């Protein structure tokens, strides 16, 4: 079976997000001063072959922990759909 994973990787809430802080500061310059506390992360999509959804979830989880997210500084979540 083929699955598609939509993965979101974000900085941990307790850590400073310099990109988010810069974007938040720039919102005033484009006329959006009401936008606050922007956090910038990554969105990753991938397709995976697996016997079933549970196996696919395990593979995506492994990819996130070992390669796609820095577990010291980032968190991740993902949605899996069959294609």
C-alpha positions as CSV (number, residue, x, y, z in Angstrom):
1,X,0.0,0.0,0.0
2,X,1.1,3.6,-0.6
3,X,0.7,6.3,1.9
4,X,1.4,10.0,2.0
5,X,2.6,11.7,5.2
6,X,2.2,15.4,5.9
7,X,4.8,16.3,8.5
8,X,5.1,19.6,10.5
9,X,8.3,20.3,12.4
10,X,8.3,23.2,14.8
11,X,10.7,24.7,17.3
12,X,9.9,23.7,20.8
13,X,7.8,26.3,22.6
14,X,10.3,26.8,25.3
15,X,13.0,27.8,22.8
16,X,13.6,31.2,21.1
17,X,12.5,31.2,17.4
18,X,14.7,33.9,15.7
19,X,12.9,33.5,12.4
20,X,9.5,33.8,14.0
21,X,10.7,36.8,16.0
22,X,11.9,38.5,12.8
23,X,8.7,37.8,10.9
24,X,6.6,39.1,13.9
25,X,8.7,42.3,13.9
26,X,8.1,42.7,10.1
27,X,4.4,42.4,10.4
28,X,4.2,46.1,11.6
29,X,6.1,47.1,8.4
30,X,3.4,45.6,6.2
31,X,0.5,47.0,8.1
32,X,-0.4,44.0,10.3
33,X,0.6,45.1,13.8
34,X,-2.1,42.8,15.3
35,X,-0.1,39.7,14.2
36,X,1.9,38.4,17.2
37,X,4.0,35.5,18.3
38,X,4.8,34.0,14.8
39,X,6.6,30.6,14.9
40,X,8.4,29.4,11.8
41,X,8.8,25.7,11.1
42,X,9.0,23.2,8.2
43,X,6.4,21.3,6.3
44,X,7.5,18.0,4.8
45,X,5.6,15.6,2.6
46,X,6.7,12.1,1.7
47,X,5.2,9.0,0.1
48,X,5.9,5.7,1.7
49,X,5.2,2.0,0.8
50,X,4.1,-0.1,3.7
51,X,2.0,-3.2,4.4
52,X,-0.5,-1.2,6.5
53,X,-1.1,2.2,8.1
54,X,0.5,1.1,11.4
55,X,3.7,0.1,9.7
56,X,3.7,3.4,7.7
57,X,3.3,5.4,10.9
58,X,6.2,3.6,12.5
59,X,8.4,4.3,9.4
60,X,7.4,8.0,9.3
61,X,8.0,8.3,13.1
62,X,11.5,6.8,12.6
63,X,12.3,9.2,9.7
64,X,11.2,12.2,11.9
65,X,13.2,11.1,14.9
66,X,16.4,10.1,13.1
67,X,16.5,12.7,10.2
68,X,13.8,15.2,9.7
69,X,13.5,16.8,13.2
70,X,16.2,17.8,15.7
71,X,14.6,16.2,18.8
72,X,16.6,18.5,21.1
73,X,15.2,21.7,19.6
74,X,12.1,20.7,17.6
75,X,8.8,18.8,17.9
76,X,6.9,17.2,15.1
77,X,3.5,15.8,14.2
78,X,2.1,14.2,11.1
79,X,-1.0,13.1,9.3
80,X,-1.0,9.9,7.2
81,X,-3.4,9.2,4.3
82,X,-3.6,6.3,1.9
83,X,-3.1,7.2,-1.7
